[in-house]
Amino acid sequence: MLVVENLSKTYEDGTRALRNVSFEVKDGEFLVIIGLSGSGKSTLLRCINRLIEPTEGRILWDGEDVTAADSAHLREIRRKIGMIFQHFNLVKRSSVLKNVLAGRLGYTNPIWSIINRFPTEDIELAYEALRQVGIEEKADKRADELSGGQQQRVGIARALVQDPKMILADEPVASLDPVLAHSILGYLEKMNQERKITVLCSLHYLDLVQKYATSVIGLRDGQVVYRGTREDIRRMTDREFKDIYGEEAERVSAGTLTGGRENG
Amino acid sequence: MAETKGKNTGRSLLHALFSLILPGLGQIILGEIQRGIILMSSIVSMGLIFIWRIELAGRHEPNFLDAFHKSLELKPVFISLVIIGLIAIWILNALDAYLHTKKGRRGGFNIFFLVIVVFFILGWEISEINPYKMITKAPEALTPLSRVLWPWKAAIAHKMETVSARAAVLSPCGENPPGRPKEVPGKPYIYVEPTCGELSKLDKNNKIIEGTTLTVFGKNFKPNSEVNLWWIDPIGNEFRLRQRGEYVVTKTDSQGNFKIKIIMPYRLMPPSAEGKQIHHVEARQQTPTGAVVINDPLKLTISRMIETIFMGMMATIFGIFFAIPISFLAARNLMSGSWITLTIYYMTRTVLNIVRSIEPLIWALIAVVWVGLGPFAGIIALSFHSVAALGKLYSEAIESIDPGPIEAIQATGATHLQTIMYAVVPQMIPPFVSFSIYRWDINVRMSTVIGLVGGGGIGFLLVQYIRLLDYRAAGIAVWFIALTVAMLDYVSAEIRRRFV
């Protein structure tokens, strides 16, 4: 169970990215965060594993205070939280296998990992993860030789080898076309259902939200403006949609949109 | 309407007049300031340069008019062309101002084309371009050129075996002239007839009075081969005999015998050495024995080339060593934290730019004074420049790393060190390797130039050979430089291609 209490983030330049955000996520949920670019989705996700330090508020995960953790403790927490990015964030010049193995860094002896040595079990685990996302044969390729969809699958494999209890996915399909989007979200859904991994995912397209989310929160200007269950989002009206996305927004089918949106 | 037109014509004539008085003035008044300034400054500078050239050509004349006549006499084509050009530009410039006011037509670029033409003519004269000389004197360049292009004759030689025999000659004649040398069977042997005589002398008018003619008989030399004759004076100076400017050369017959007449040479003897002296005639025969020896130029070139490559390598290594820490200070993304780090960033950048803008050649001049002639001076010069150049390139590589992977590796629970090793280093290695190899390539090329000012390496050798007019030896050095540079170029391109 993840509890976010009164979370606020103000950047150095004075931008208030999050204001008093509070919500709860039960284990095994597929929570989708919706909102315009700049509404604070990315900041929120990065505050949960403290890639960005929140200014105020608390995050409790399975009873542990993430916000109070020291750096060693924080690393322990982080290794149980997989993260997937809009731009995949792979080390482009390294091999696919090495990118996936990077997911095991939190578990390996720092000295061995620095000279590029991983236990055999970890390498097995990495191959297994690549098998699960269907690109085992690409293991020795350089990451930048892969297509966008394949690169995101490497990103998922990297998260998988962490043996995560939770996955944070920041616009995982915004750089991909709709067909690939379903494939990538399919993997996340599978992990969510089969391994009971909690998923926090920010998305842009309403029909993807309607298909995959078990609960939804909507952000606008750093504030939670919408909370809903799977049923709520299915019944979501244009009025509510516009509350989140602003007056000028139209309800757009994912089929008409193709990638390239910047995340917030 | 007519009034406006008249007014317009008046105004345009006025502008034309301005431009006629001072070129470009009309344009400036019209508001086309840039065009006016360019016209004004180019015509003024053309005029001044022209006057300078006239003064220079007629610098011995008392006044400018005479100087002008003189220069017209010396360089009629140049003077008349420039005058025509200047007048044409002057008129066009006035016309330009006139048309601009009258028809509102913006001037074209014809006038600037003419400006360039006149500058071209001036440049032709100032830089003493002379195609006639270039073509007529071409044959003179052929010898050095052919030697530089194909220097290998000087690279290796065959080992020579010298056989010789000597006979004594008394000068001037007197009592007890030396007899024939003793003959050893099977050994080369010569004798002269007569065994005494007078050396050639100079008379009062510096005309040579020829000395006694001697006949040299030789035996037991190698058959059918050349024999050179040498004269050895009483104090042991050896010189090859010449007869009327040509070396004395003869050939043995099939039995290895020869016979040749020689005139006793002219020798400047110190007054203290007056009196009867024994000179010697020596016949020498040089025959290749087949063994090949590498000549000094080739040996030296190879050793200096190795020195040069290592100079480049050492300078690159020192450059890398110092550039890496400096590059972190010069990377904006790492140094934008606070105003202190930002100040360090700007200072580092400024120092790097200053050091980089000073040519290695100048560093070499300083280093030669500092540590003396030799490769170490060259290494210092190249290292300074390398640190600055690599520091800048590295810092730009650091600035352009993708922050995404860093974030991703951090998110897996990795430590700081792991993050650097897995997210930063893989992104840095390719540009670092690429820049470093490229720098080595540049340093080896530069070290040949550094040698010219005394920084050691092959350039040092090359400049010595050039000063000695030893074109073949210089050619060998040039060949090795070209081969090494081409090879390094290929290797570095190949390595860089693999890394990027």
Interface residues (C-beta under 8 A of the other chain):
Chain A: R46 N49 L51 R75 E76 I77 R78 R79 K80 I81 G82 M83 F85 H87 F88 N89 L90 V91 K92 R93 S94 A102 G103 R104 L105 G106 Y107 P110 S113 I114 G155 R158 Q162 L168
Chain B: D402 G404 P405 E407 A408 I409 Q410 A411 T412 G413 A414 T415 L417 Q418 M421 Y422 A423 P426 Q427 I429 P430
